[in-house]
Amino acid sequence: MRLVGIRERRRVDVAVQIGDRVTPIAEVGDFYADLDHWLPQARRTDTGLLPVSHVDLAPPVPPSARVVCVGLNYRAHAAEGGFTPPEHPTVFGRWVASLTAGGTPAPVPAGEPGLDWEGEVAAVVGRRLTDADQASAAAAVLGYAAFNDLTARTAQKLTGQWTLGKNADRSGPMGPLVTADEVGDLADGLRVRTRVNGETVQDGNTRDMIFNVGELLSRISRTFTLEPGDVLATGTPEGVGYVRKPPRFLRPGDVVEVEIDRLGVLRTPIVGPDQRP
């Protein structure tokens, strides 16, 4: 099952997408507050009411969600940056305000040479997790989505904290949420590819992840309770722009696509700083 968000003014509803049509199910906060009620209704949906081209798509997560990102979680990506594989996950946060749906233009912040791409898989939590073991944490995943952790490298490298560079306006495009039963275990391998203007710049596989989803969620839940709707961005494979010689970044007019097995293609056009909100 594929879930999307649809926005009408300040309201976002979770909707089921079937082909090129969508059917609204419930307001996004209500949906995650009672998944046991709304998920069966969503699964019974067998046709779409509205053309997807006629709605304003939004990430299918509540405004209260925490977006927890993991850096250096692919062995080859750690190596290309000159890092040894970390003993503990490198965790940083995004704000929900940075998230967008596919097709939404991402502006390059003023003072940046461009944005760097980081195609990855995002997992969305479906059950409350406190001090969870790895198996319970893995079983609590509602579904997965293609994600692009677009990064303002100049801002990121000003200090040892990455918050500024990871929260540029509209820098967190997220695709539809595909339920876990249709995706399977990431350890079995999903191909993660990123293209810039049609050229493949990343081509990795989730089998290269250092910490799996269950382990990550379990570790995080020891420090703070994870709630339904929270997002885990699981890291990116090798091939990012800043390590290239010379470095390469996304500039206005570029189009970046993240394609992940079973999750689809996430497309984001890049625009100039004059198109920030």
N, C-alpha and C positions, 0 to 999 in steps of 0.2 A: 504494500500500500504506500502511496506517495502523498505526503501532506505538504501543503503550502500555506503561507499566510496571505490574506487579502485585506487591503487597507481601504477604509472609507472614512475620510476625515481623520479623526483621532482614534477610531476603533479599528482593531485588527481581529479578524476571525481566522480560525484554523479551518482549512477546507481540504477535501479530498480531490486530488487531480487524477483524472482518467483521460488519457490521451491529451487532447487540446481543450478540455473542458474541466471546470471545477464546480464543486458543490460545497457551500459553507456548512460547517458542523456546529461550531460554538465560538463565542468570544474567547480569545486566546488565554486569558487568565482563568476563565471558567473551565476551559478544556483541561488545562494542566492541574487544576484543583481537584478534578474528579475524572481521572483517566479511565477508571473502571467503568464509569457510566458512558463516557463519550466515545471511547475506542470501539466498543461493539457497534455503536451506531455508525461510526465512520466505516467500519468493515462491511456493513450491510449496504453501503452505497455502491450502486452498480452502473450509474450513469452520471454524467456531468450536467449541471443546470446552466452554467454560464461559460461562454467562450473565454479562455484564459487571456486572450488578446484584449478583452473588454474590462479587465480588472487591474487594479494596482497591486502588484505582488509585494509581499513583505516577508522577512524571515519568520518562520513559524514557531517563535519562542516568545515567552512572556516578557514584559518590560522589567520584571523583577529578577530575571535570570542572571546568574554569574557566568561570564565567558572566561573559562580557564584555559590558557594556551600552554603548550609544552614546546620548548626549544631544544634543538640538538637531539632529537629523538630518533633519527635515522643514522645508522653507523656511517654510511657514505657521506652524509651531509656534515656530520661532525668532523670527519676526516678532511673534507674539502676546505673547512674553515680553520684547520690546524689544531682542532681540539681532540683530546682523548675522549672516548665514550664516558659520559658522566656516571658517577656512582649513584646519584640521586636525580630524579627528574628536575629539569630546569623549568620552573613554573612562573608564568607572568599572567597578568590579567588584561582583559579588554572590557570596555563598557558596551552594553547593548546598543547605545546610541551610535556606535561605529558600524553596526551591522546593516547590511542592505540585501536586497534580492538580486538575482542575476539580471543583467541588462542595465543596471543603474550605473551611471557614469561616476568614476572615482577621480576626484581632483588631486593633482600634485600640489602639496603645500608650498607656499612661497618659501624660497630659500633652499629648496631641495632640488637636486639634479634630476630627480624622477622618483618613482616608487619602485621598490623591489617586489618581485613575485614570490609567493610561497604557497604552492598548491598543496592541499592536505585534506584529510578526512576529519570531519567533525562528528562527535557522538553527542546525542542528546539524552539526558537522564530521564527515566520514566518512573522511578520510585525513590523515596527518601532514603538516603544513605548516611549512616553514622557509624564510624568504626567498622565498616563492612570488610569482610574477607574478599579475596579476589574473585572467587566464583560468584558470590552474591552480587558484587559490584558489576561484573560482566553481564549477569542476567538482568540487571536493572536498566540496561540501555534500551531506550525506546526505539531509536533508529539512528541512521547516519546520513550525512549530507556532504556534498562537495563544498569546500571552503577555500578562500584565498586570503592568507594573512598578509595583505599588502602592507609594506613596511617603509616608513620614512627613515632611511638609514642615517642621515645626518643627525636628526633628532635622537635616534636610538643610541648613537655612539657618543653623545655628549657626556653621559654618565654611565655608571654600571647598572642603573635601573632602566628598563626598556619601555616603561609605560608611555612616554611621550611619543616615541617613534612607532608604537603599535596601536595608536588610537587616533590617527588622522581621520578627518571627516570622510565618511562613506568608504572606509578602507577595509571593511570586513564583509565582502560579498559571500553569501551563503545560498546554496541551492536548495531544492526541495528535500524534505526529510523522507527517507525511504526506511520503512520499518525493519527492525533487526532480523525478523524472520525471513526477509527477502534478500538480505545482505550476507548473513552468515558470519563466521569468525574471521576477523582481519588477519589473523595468523595464517590462514589458508592462502592469503595473497590477493590483494586488489591492486591492479596497475594504476599508478597515479602519474598522469601526464599534464604538463603545462605547455601551452603554445603562446607565442607572441607573434601576432600578425601571420599566423599559420605555421611558423617555425617552432619545432619542438625544442624546448629549453630545459625541461625536466622530464625524466622517464624513469620512475622508481616503482617500488612495490612495497606494500605494507609488511611483507615478510622481513624487511630490513629494519623494522622498528625495534628500538632497544627496550622500551617499556610498553607492554601491551595495555589495552584499554582497561581490563579488569584490575591490573596492578596500579595503573595511574589513578583510577577512581577510588580504589581502596586506600591508597596513600593519602590522597586529598581528603577523604572522609574522616581520617584520623585527626585532622586539624579543624575542619569545619564541615558541618552537615550539608550535604548536597540535596537539592530539592528538585522535583520534577520540572523540567524545562531548562535546567542548567546545561551549559554547553561545554564540551571538552574538545579543543582543537588539538589534534594528536601529533602535530609536527610535520615537517616537510622533508622530502628526499633531496638528494644532491641536485645541483644545477642552478642555484640562485644567482642573481646578477652581480652582487657586490664582490664576489670572489673571482670574477672573470678578469682577464687582463687584455684590454682595459676593462674596468667595471662597466656593466651595462644596466640601464634602468628603463622603466616604462615612462614614456613621455607623451604629452598631449597628441592625440591622433592614433596612438597604439590601441590595439585590442588584445586583451589577455584572456585565454580560455584555460580552464582546469577541467580535464576529463578523467573520471574515475569509473572503473568497472562497476556496473550495477547502480551507480549513482547518477550518471549522466554528465552533461557538459554545463559548466558554469562560465558565462561570458560576461566580461566587464570592459567597457570602453574607458579610456583614460582621457581626461580633460585638463585644462589649465587651471591655475589657482584663481582666476577670475570667475570660475564657475562654482566656487565654494558657496555654501549657504550664506 
